[in-house]
């Protein structure tokens, strides 16, 4: 019984500590401003799509966007938008999250 109670106490502590010490996403680039054209947002012609995330400004608000929905960001405000990254390419859905300092760290670049 004593062993069971100690395991019952330790398990939540382990789960909690892994959540607290999760790594932040470091944002170290300038945001790109997306222009809305009807139902689709368009990137500037010289924009190169990053592999990990997109750092964008949508309607004056900066966000981090991903192709997939991120379950670790379930508590954040998310906006799903259709983005065309090149002329003639079909639009993709980006899931864009608010930049909560719990999950993101912005490092200023020039």
Secondary structure, DSSP 8 states (H G I E B T S, - for coil): -HHHHHHHHHHHHHHHHHHHT---EEE-S--EE-EEETTEEE--TT----SS-EEEEETTEEEEEESS--GGGTTS-EEEEEEE-STTS--EEEEEEE--TTTEEE----
